[in-house]
Amino acid sequence: MRDGWCVWITGLPGSGKSTVAETLVKLLRHRGIRVQLLSSDELRKVLTPKPTYSLEERDIVYATLVYIAKLLTKNGVNVVIDATGNLRRYRENARNQISKFMEAYLECPLQVCIERESQRTETRHAPQQVYKKALEGKAPTVPGIGQPYEPPTNPEITVNTAQHTPEQAAQKILDVILHKWYSKI
């Protein structure tokens, strides 16, 4: 059995990670490529039902996310991670543990992310109005406002989601996946 691969879709809250990840999964499945979506927001609801988003809690959530992705890929399952992973060390941990790994960075200006977050009604398990709460001082750990978001230093792909639709972004990521892991088949 061949190892599966893992793509971590990272970016600020509101950059489009969940929408792009779901679209990418649909594109992959349409091509007959089996894949499992891992959402940090869904996992957090199991691990920390009353999240504080503290550094210690984030360490636990991201370490667990990487561990699950590692187990799945070792068993031939392809994985798409939908998670901010605001510190590079979280994503580097995945890169160090998963042999077939790539990082897809959704670049989006903070102001665009704030605007999107203020207008969205479907949060896909994410907390609602995170930037509003952060700017009011009620959520001091929001990446980009109260906590740093460290962009990747060398992602396999960067897509500006202020300039591309979720479908375009997912297609660009799919193209890299196909080139990286399927061009030699």
C-alpha positions in Angstrom: 0.0 0.0 0.0 1.3 3.4 -0.9 1.2 6.3 1.6 -1.4 8.9 1.1 -0.6 12.5 0.7 -1.6 15.5 2.8 -2.4 19.1 1.8 -2.7 21.7 4.5 -4.8 24.7 3.4 -3.8 27.6 5.6 -4.6 31.3 5.8 -6.2 33.9 8.0 -9.7 33.3 9.3 -12.0 34.5 6.5 -9.5 33.7 3.8 -11.7 31.0 2.4 -10.1 27.8 3.8 -13.2 25.8 4.4 -14.9 26.8 1.1 -11.7 26.1 -0.9 -11.1 22.8 1.0 -14.6 21.6 0.4 -14.4 22.5 -3.3 -11.0 20.8 -3.6 -12.4 17.6 -2.1 -15.3 17.6 -4.6 -12.9 18.1 -7.5 -10.7 15.3 -6.2 -13.6 12.9 -5.7 -14.9 13.8 -9.2 -11.6 12.5 -10.6 -12.0 9.3 -8.5 -9.3 10.3 -6.0 -10.4 9.3 -2.5 -9.7 12.0 0.2 -10.6 12.7 3.8 -11.2 16.3 4.9 -9.9 17.2 8.4 -11.2 20.4 9.8 -9.6 21.9 12.9 -12.9 23.6 13.8 -14.7 20.2 13.8 -11.9 18.5 15.7 -11.8 21.3 18.3 -15.5 20.7 19.1 -14.5 17.1 20.1 -11.2 17.9 21.9 -12.2 21.2 23.5 -16.0 21.6 23.6 -15.6 25.0 25.4 -12.5 26.3 23.5 -10.4 29.1 24.9 -8.0 29.3 21.9 -5.1 29.5 24.3 -1.6 28.7 23.0 -1.6 25.5 25.1 -5.0 24.5 23.6 -3.9 25.3 20.1 -0.8 23.2 20.6 -3.0 20.2 21.6 -5.5 20.7 18.7 -2.8 21.1 16.0 -0.7 18.2 17.4 -3.8 16.0 17.3 -4.7 17.1 13.8 -1.2 16.3 12.6 -1.3 12.9 14.3 -4.6 12.0 12.7 -3.4 13.1 9.3 -0.2 11.1 9.8 -2.1 7.9 10.7 -4.4 8.3 7.7 -1.6 8.9 5.2 0.4 6.0 6.6 -2.7 3.9 5.8 -3.0 5.1 2.2 -5.7 7.8 2.8 -5.2 11.2 1.2 -6.0 14.1 3.5 -6.9 17.8 3.1 -6.5 19.8 6.3 -8.6 22.9 6.7 -7.0 24.8 9.5 -5.5 28.2 10.1 -2.5 26.8 11.9 -1.5 30.3 12.8 2.1 29.4 13.8 4.5 28.0 11.2 5.7 25.4 13.7 2.3 23.7 13.5 2.5 23.2 9.8 6.2 22.4 9.9 5.4 19.6 12.4 3.1 18.1 9.7 5.7 18.5 7.1 8.3 16.7 9.3 5.9 13.8 10.1 4.1 13.2 6.8 6.3 12.1 3.9 3.9 13.4 1.1 3.0 16.8 2.4 2.3 20.2 0.8 1.2 23.5 2.1 -1.4 25.6 0.2 -1.4 29.2 1.5 -4.6 31.3 0.9 -3.3 34.8 0.9 -5.9 37.4 1.6 -5.6 40.9 3.0 -6.8 41.2 6.7 -9.4 43.8 5.8 -11.0 41.5 3.2 -11.1 38.7 5.7 -12.7 41.0 8.3 -15.3 42.1 5.7 -16.1 38.5 4.7 -16.4 37.3 8.3 -18.8 40.2 9.1 -21.1 39.1 6.3 -21.1 35.3 6.4 -23.9 33.3 7.9 -22.5 29.8 7.3 -19.4 29.3 9.5 -18.7 25.6 8.9 -18.2 24.9 12.6 -16.0 28.0 13.1 -16.9 30.6 15.8 -19.0 33.4 14.4 -18.0 37.1 14.2 -14.4 36.4 15.3 -13.0 39.6 14.1 -15.8 41.7 15.5 -15.2 40.1 18.9 -11.5 40.5 18.5 -11.8 44.2 17.7 -14.1 44.7 20.7 -11.5 43.0 23.0 -13.8 40.0 23.6 -11.6 37.5 21.7 -8.0 38.4 22.3 -6.5 35.3 20.5 -7.8 35.7 17.0 -5.0 35.3 14.5 -4.3 38.5 12.6 -5.6 40.7 15.5 -4.6 39.4 18.9 -2.3 36.6 17.9 0.2 36.4 15.0 -0.5 34.6 11.8 2.8 33.5 10.4 2.5 33.0 6.6 4.4 30.1 5.2 7.9 30.8 4.1 7.9 28.3 1.2 4.5 26.9 0.4 4.1 24.7 -2.6 1.3 27.0 -3.7 0.0 30.5 -2.8 -3.4 31.7 -4.1 -4.7 35.2 -3.5 -8.3 34.5 -2.6 -9.2 38.2 -2.8 -8.4 37.9 -6.6 -9.6 34.3 -7.2 -12.9 32.5 -6.6 -13.0 29.5 -4.3 -13.4 27.3 -7.5 -10.3 28.9 -9.1 -8.3 28.5 -5.9 -9.3 24.8 -5.5 -8.4 24.2 -9.2 -5.0 25.7 -8.8 -4.3 23.5 -5.7 -5.7 20.5 -7.6 -3.3 21.2 -10.5 -0.3 21.2 -8.1 -1.5 17.9 -6.4 -1.9 16.3 -9.8 1.5 17.4 -10.9 3.2 16.5 -7.6 1.7 13.1 -7.0 0.0 11.9 -10.2 2.1 13.0 -13.1 4.3 10.0 -13.0 1.5 7.4 -12.9 
